[in-house]
């Protein structure tokens, strides 16, 4: 999680698509989400999800329509809905 938050800090310095690819496609979807999915539902799981959400820059979501998300976050959002 610390690595994800460090990668996201590069947003605005490095091209946004590169930061999103590394942070979301590679780190979140390949490693962090696997850990989150293997954590039993409960307070620990909620805390991990909250920490992931706290890392994400708000500006990534400004141009999205209501009820939609970034393509890289579809799997994470499906877990949150469960």
C-alpha positions as CSV (number, residue, x, y, z in Angstrom):
1,X,0.0,0.0,0.0
2,X,2.9,2.3,0.7
3,X,4.2,1.7,-2.7
4,X,0.9,2.5,-4.3
5,X,0.7,5.8,-2.4
6,X,4.3,6.6,-3.5
7,X,3.5,5.9,-7.1
8,X,0.4,8.1,-7.0
9,X,2.5,11.0,-5.7
10,X,4.1,11.1,-9.2
11,X,0.7,12.1,-10.7
12,X,1.2,15.5,-12.3
13,X,4.9,15.0,-12.7
14,X,4.8,11.9,-14.9
15,X,2.1,11.3,-17.5
16,X,-1.2,10.4,-15.9
17,X,-1.7,7.3,-18.0
18,X,1.7,5.9,-16.9
19,X,1.0,6.5,-13.2
20,X,-2.5,5.0,-13.5
21,X,-1.1,2.0,-15.4
22,X,1.6,1.3,-12.8
23,X,-0.4,2.2,-9.7
24,X,-3.8,0.7,-10.6
25,X,-3.2,-1.9,-13.3
26,X,0.0,-3.3,-12.0
27,X,0.1,-2.8,-8.2
28,X,-3.6,-2.7,-7.2
29,X,-5.0,-5.2,-9.6
30,X,-2.1,-7.7,-9.5
31,X,-1.0,-7.6,-5.9
32,X,-3.1,-5.5,-3.5
33,X,-6.5,-6.7,-4.7
34,X,-5.4,-10.3,-4.3
35,X,-4.6,-9.6,-0.7
36,X,-7.8,-7.8,-0.2
37,X,-9.9,-10.6,-1.7
38,X,-8.2,-13.1,0.5
39,X,-8.9,-11.1,3.7
40,X,-12.1,-12.2,5.4
41,X,-15.0,-9.7,5.2
42,X,-15.0,-7.5,8.2
43,X,-13.2,-4.6,9.8
44,X,-9.7,-5.5,8.5
45,X,-11.0,-5.7,4.9
46,X,-12.9,-2.4,5.2
47,X,-9.7,-0.7,6.6
48,X,-7.6,-2.0,3.7
49,X,-10.2,-0.8,1.1
50,X,-10.4,2.6,2.8
51,X,-6.6,3.0,2.6
52,X,-6.6,2.2,-1.1
53,X,-9.3,4.7,-1.7
54,X,-7.5,7.3,0.3
55,X,-4.4,7.0,-2.0
56,X,-6.4,7.8,-5.2
57,X,-6.2,11.4,-6.5
58,X,-9.7,13.0,-6.6
59,X,-8.9,14.6,-10.0
60,X,-8.9,11.2,-11.7
61,X,-12.6,11.0,-11.0
62,X,-13.7,14.6,-11.9
63,X,-14.6,13.9,-15.6
64,X,-16.5,10.7,-14.9
65,X,-20.2,10.4,-15.1
66,X,-22.2,9.5,-12.0
67,X,-22.1,5.8,-11.3
68,X,-19.1,5.1,-13.4
69,X,-15.4,4.5,-12.5
70,X,-12.0,4.2,-14.1
71,X,-11.6,1.0,-16.1
72,X,-8.7,0.0,-13.9
73,X,-10.9,0.0,-10.8
74,X,-13.7,-2.2,-12.1
75,X,-12.5,-5.3,-10.1
76,X,-11.9,-3.2,-7.0
77,X,-15.4,-1.6,-7.3
78,X,-17.0,-5.0,-7.7
79,X,-15.4,-6.1,-4.4
80,X,-16.6,-3.0,-2.7
81,X,-20.2,-3.7,-3.9
82,X,-20.0,-7.2,-2.3
